[in-house]
């Protein structure tokens, strides 16, 4: 029987568009004492994708958690998207996901088969990643939410953070932008079937292949582009690395339908939060406003943004062209000159 529950109608915000803004989050965390542990290699005092704790000379644990309200009406697809998004943080750190725990909130009157399909979507995507779901926690809530706590493994010497970019690095990216705009338009029935199908395909594509390719090369920094948008996450990388970035806007793949919708003013609320956070550090030049909007657009299960040693950039770019949705060479890293951190060209 076709599912009659429209999950997205039960949520005020969709997917990573529900994320607390980066600027607000920094204020909420300000002043919280950070306890020191020599084995804690990456903690929440960094604006990074996950925490990393060293267990032995050749093993470190990568831990992250991510969940959000529905971004698709089909519960199975929503489960896949939420799992893909949660797993991505481990990939962004260069790690391999191993163990996962479900995090779920559902209305008391939600049909059991809908909940089952949601969980099955998460399980299938986790198993595709080569990891295991070993339990979890669920509560009752008027608004459904789903996600995962994920533990992965990485060698302590091969951790990738978002704060290691160096002048001269080449910026590569692996998925087109515009998912937030398309899913926002979908709530108003303003997106085409092909447009929504593309968005769902992108949001259920693991960053596993991108991770497996990049770890063969000299990557100085990496992050996945999700709720803070391309410019929000790029700004965190630039600030953490004390560099600036030149972004070639014409080289950034943008979903054509999303760009047209942005020109019509169909934009997610999260885009405005991201702009507020990052725009003072961005020199937009002559970039069209709609293209700027897509650069601030919150992505759900977005691609990996990599700062690659220039000697390895060509080889990695070529390899990515065969294994990711959209391999892009989008910019360069420069020494910080003071003032703006990102320059759109």
C-alpha positions in Angstrom: 0.0 0.0 0.0 1.3 3.5 -0.9 2.4 5.5 2.1 -0.3 8.2 2.8 1.7 10.0 5.5 3.3 13.2 4.1 6.3 13.4 6.4 7.5 16.8 5.2 4.1 18.3 6.2 4.8 17.3 9.8 8.0 19.4 10.0 8.5 23.1 10.2 12.0 22.8 8.7 13.5 20.2 6.4 16.8 18.3 6.7 19.9 20.4 7.5 17.8 23.5 7.0 16.8 23.0 10.6 20.3 23.3 11.8 21.1 26.1 14.3 23.1 28.8 12.6 26.8 28.8 12.9 27.0 32.2 14.5 24.3 31.4 17.1 26.0 28.0 17.8 29.3 29.7 18.6 27.6 32.0 21.0 25.8 29.1 22.8 29.1 27.3 23.2 31.1 30.3 24.3 32.5 30.1 27.8 31.9 26.4 28.3 35.1 25.0 29.9 37.0 22.5 27.7 38.7 19.8 29.7 42.0 18.7 28.4 43.0 15.2 27.5 46.1 14.4 25.5 44.3 11.7 23.6 41.5 14.0 22.5 42.8 15.0 19.1 39.8 17.0 17.9 37.1 18.3 20.3 34.1 20.6 20.2 36.3 23.6 20.8 37.1 23.2 17.1 34.5 23.9 14.3 35.0 20.5 12.9 32.8 17.7 11.7 33.4 15.1 14.4 35.5 14.5 17.5 38.6 12.2 17.4 40.0 10.3 20.3 43.3 8.4 20.1 43.1 4.8 21.5 46.5 3.5 20.4 49.4 4.3 18.2 47.6 3.2 15.1 43.9 3.7 16.0 41.7 6.7 16.8 37.9 6.8 17.2 35.9 9.3 15.2 32.5 10.2 16.7 29.6 12.2 15.5 25.9 12.6 15.8 23.4 14.0 13.3 19.6 14.0 13.1 16.8 16.2 11.6 13.2 16.5 10.6 11.9 14.9 7.4 13.2 16.2 4.0 11.3 13.5 2.0 7.7 12.2 2.2 8.8 8.6 1.6 9.9 7.3 5.0 12.3 4.8 3.5 14.0 7.6 1.5 14.0 9.9 4.5 15.8 7.2 6.5 18.4 6.8 3.8 19.0 10.5 3.6 19.4 11.0 7.3 21.8 8.1 7.5 23.8 9.3 4.5 24.1 12.7 6.1 25.2 11.4 9.5 27.9 9.1 8.0 29.3 12.0 6.0 31.0 13.6 9.0 33.2 10.5 9.5 34.1 10.5 5.8 35.0 14.2 6.0 37.6 13.3 8.8 39.1 10.7 6.6 37.6 7.9 8.7 35.6 4.7 8.0 32.3 4.3 9.8 32.0 1.2 11.9 29.2 1.4 14.5 25.9 3.4 14.5 23.1 4.0 16.9 19.6 5.1 15.8 18.2 8.4 17.1 14.5 8.7 16.5 11.5 10.8 17.5 8.0 9.9 16.2 4.5 11.0 16.9 2.4 8.6 19.0 -0.1 8.1 16.1 2.4 7.4 13.4 1.6 4.1 11.7 4.0 1.3 12.6 4.8 0.4 9.0 5.9 4.0 8.4 8.4 3.8 11.3 9.6 0.4 10.0 10.3 1.8 6.6 12.1 4.8 8.0 14.4 2.5 10.1 14.9 0.2 7.1 16.1 3.1 5.0 18.7 3.9 7.7 19.8 0.3 8.1 20.2 -0.2 4.3 22.4 2.9 3.9 24.5 2.1 6.9 25.1 -1.5 5.6 26.0 0.0 2.2 28.7 2.0 4.0 30.1 -1.2 5.5 29.0 -0.3 9.1 26.6 -1.7 11.6 23.6 -0.4 13.5 23.7 -1.9 17.0 20.8 -0.2 18.8 19.7 3.4 19.6 17.1 5.5 21.4 13.6 6.7 20.5 11.1 9.1 22.0 7.7 10.4 21.3 7.4 13.8 19.7 4.8 15.7 17.6 7.4 16.3 14.9 9.3 13.2 13.5 13.1 13.3 13.5 15.7 10.7 12.6 19.4 10.3 12.5 22.5 8.4 13.8 25.3 8.6 16.3 28.3 7.2 14.3 31.6 5.8 15.5 34.4 5.4 12.9 38.1 4.4 12.8 41.0 6.4 11.5 44.8 6.3 11.9 45.9 9.1 14.2 48.4 10.3 11.6 45.8 10.4 8.8 43.1 12.5 10.4 41.6 15.2 8.2 40.3 18.4 9.8 38.9 21.6 8.4 41.7 23.7 9.8 44.8 22.5 7.9 44.5 24.2 4.5 47.7 25.8 3.2 48.4 28.6 0.8 48.7 27.1 -2.7 46.2 24.3 -2.0 43.5 23.6 -4.7 39.9 23.4 -3.6 37.9 20.4 -4.9 34.2 19.6 -4.4 32.1 16.6 -5.1 28.4 17.4 -5.4 26.3 20.2 -7.1 24.7 22.9 -5.0 21.0 23.7 -4.7 19.5 20.9 -2.6 18.1 23.3 0.0 16.3 25.4 -2.6 14.8 22.3 -4.3 13.5 20.8 -1.1 12.0 24.2 -0.1 10.3 24.5 -3.4 9.0 20.9 -3.0 7.1 21.9 0.1 5.1 24.4 -2.0 4.8 21.9 -5.0 7.0 24.1 -7.1 9.7 21.7 -8.1 9.6 19.3 -11.1 9.6 15.6 -10.7 13.1 15.4 -12.3 14.4 18.1 -10.0 13.2 16.3 -6.9 14.5 13.0 -8.2 17.9 14.6 -8.6 17.8 16.0 -5.1 16.9 12.7 -3.6 19.6 10.9 -5.6 22.3 13.3 -4.4 21.1 13.2 -0.7 21.3 9.4 -0.8 24.7 9.2 -2.3 27.3 8.3 0.3 30.6 10.3 0.4 32.4 7.0 0.7 33.8 7.0 -2.8 35.0 10.5 -2.4 36.7 9.6 0.9 38.3 6.4 -0.5 39.8 8.5 -3.4 41.0 11.4 -1.4 42.9 9.4 1.3 45.3 8.3 -1.4 46.6 11.9 -1.8 47.9 14.7 0.3 44.8 16.4 1.6 45.5 19.2 4.0 41.9 20.0 5.0 38.4 18.6 4.4 34.8 19.2 5.4 31.5 18.2 4.2 29.2 21.0 3.0 25.9 20.7 4.8 23.7 23.0 6.8 26.0 26.0 6.8 26.2 26.1 3.0 29.3 26.3 0.8 30.4 29.7 2.1 29.7 28.9 5.7 31.8 25.8 5.7 34.5 27.4 3.6 34.7 30.3 6.0 35.2 27.9 8.9 38.0 26.2 7.0 39.6 29.6 6.1 39.3 30.9 9.7 40.6 27.6 11.2 43.5 27.5 8.8 44.2 31.2 9.0 44.1 31.5 5.2 41.8 33.1 2.6 40.2 31.4 -0.4 39.5 32.5 -4.0 36.3 30.8 -5.2 35.7 30.4 -9.0 31.9 30.8 -9.0 31.6 29.6 -12.7 33.3 26.4 -11.8 30.9 25.6 -8.9 28.2 23.1 -10.2 24.8 24.5 -9.5 21.6 22.6 -10.2 19.9 24.6 -13.0 16.4 24.3 -11.7 17.6 25.4 -8.2 19.3 28.5 -9.7 16.0 29.4 -11.5 14.0 29.0 -8.3 16.6 31.2 -6.5 16.1 33.9 -9.1 12.3 33.7 -8.3 13.1 34.1 -4.6 12.3 30.5 -3.5 14.9 30.2 -0.8 15.1 28.3 2.5 15.2 30.1 5.8 18.6 28.5 6.5 20.1 30.4 3.6 19.4 33.7 5.3 21.0 32.4 8.5 24.1 31.3 6.6 24.4 34.7 4.9 24.1 36.5 8.2 27.0 34.4 9.6 29.4 34.5 6.6 28.7 37.5 4.4 30.9 40.0 6.3 33.9 37.8 5.5 33.0 37.4 1.8 33.9 39.7 -1.1 31.1 38.9 -3.6 32.5 40.9 -6.4 30.1 41.0 -9.3 28.6 37.6 -8.6 24.8 37.4 -9.4 22.7 37.4 -6.3 21.0 34.1 -7.1 24.4 32.4 -7.4 25.4 33.9 -4.1 22.2 32.5 -2.6 23.1 29.0 -3.8 26.5 29.4 -2.2 24.8 30.0 1.1 22.1 27.4 0.5 22.0 24.7 3.3 22.8 21.3 1.8 21.6 18.0 3.2 24.2 15.2 2.7 26.2 17.5 0.6 29.6 16.9 -1.0 33.1 16.9 0.4 35.2 20.2 0.2 38.9 19.3 0.0 42.0 21.5 0.2 44.5 19.5 -1.8 48.3 19.8 -2.2 48.7 21.4 -5.7 51.1 18.5 -6.7 48.3 16.0 -6.2 45.3 18.1 -7.3 45.2 17.0 -10.9 45.5 13.3 -10.2 42.7 13.4 -7.5 40.5 15.6 -9.7 40.8 13.0 -12.5 40.0 10.2 -10.1 37.0 12.0 -8.6 35.5 12.4 -12.1 34.9 8.7 -12.2 33.4 8.2 -8.7 31.5 11.2 -7.4 28.3 13.0 -8.6 30.1 16.1 -9.8 33.9 16.6 -9.5 34.7 20.3 -9.4 37.9 22.3 -9.2 36.5 25.4 -7.5 39.2 27.6 -6.1 42.6 28.1 -4.5 43.9 28.9 -1.0 46.0 32.0 -0.4 47.9 33.5 2.5 45.6 35.6 4.6 46.0 39.3 4.0 43.6 40.6 6.6 40.0 41.6 6.1 37.8 39.4 3.9 38.4 35.6 4.0 36.6 34.5 0.8 36.7 36.2 -2.6 34.2 35.2 -5.3 35.6 35.5 -8.8 
